[in-house]
């Protein structure tokens, strides 16, 4: 596997000056980003297919082990506060369970039966989408999750850093991040991990945008769970409507914190009409405003 292969370029890295080591490691991160850029079309294709599956129902499932699993879980965990993705439509599966988020769980990534069992336990169906992430593309736990989810009819996306690997061969939408050998041989928390992080960010952000969670470049489905996000919600409303801070605060309160509903209220809707307009528009604020303008 290319991610395990030693590179002559880095064979004496341990005796280099600190500044040279730092420069090389940072330089390798640019190569990781370039690997994601090379497969942007595949990422876009996967996101479009995911949108079709998740438009009205279904769950978004992330599965992985070790570093790949932690990166997958991190990406999924950020979807609720950033884009208002429903908690009951998100499933985060990592080999070894929650303990593995903080420390390595010995043997967890080899537990194929555990992966199969978890997919069955969570009653995965054809309405769901599973993203499987593994640098090697061969991790037994992750591969078992993908295989069982696919058997249940779920749409599968495979992200790996080695070509001709089972996760890529068997996924409906394979995404190969060809990062090659690492500055420290086999340490896939480096280039491979960076590429996975960028790819996951790109895929999930594109998906949320396609699902109407973004309007004019703003995260209009943000959950205002702290003071910073409350202020961000207010700032978005001021920017989108031109109304005063007091007006937007009042609208947000009436809308129970929903920026989309508050925008419609500030355009003259009553609360029930705003909810109906947004629902009829498939939860897309732009379409709801267009509909309002034609009334």
Secondary structure, DSSP 8 states (H G I E B T S, - for coil): -TTT---GGGTTGGGS-HHHHHHHHHHHHHHHHHHHHTTHHHHHHHHHHHHHHHSSS--EEEEE-HHHHHHHHHHHHHHHHHH---GGGEEEEETTGGGGGTS--TTGGG-HHHHHHHHHHTT--TT-EEEEEESSS--HHHHHHHHHHHHTT-EEEEEESSSS-HHHHHSSEEEE----S-SSTT-TTTHHHHHHHHHHHHHHHHHHHHTT--BTTB-TT----SHHHHHHHHHHHHHHH---HHHHHHHHHHTTT-HHHHHHHHTT--HHHHHHHHHHTTT-HHHHHHHHHH-
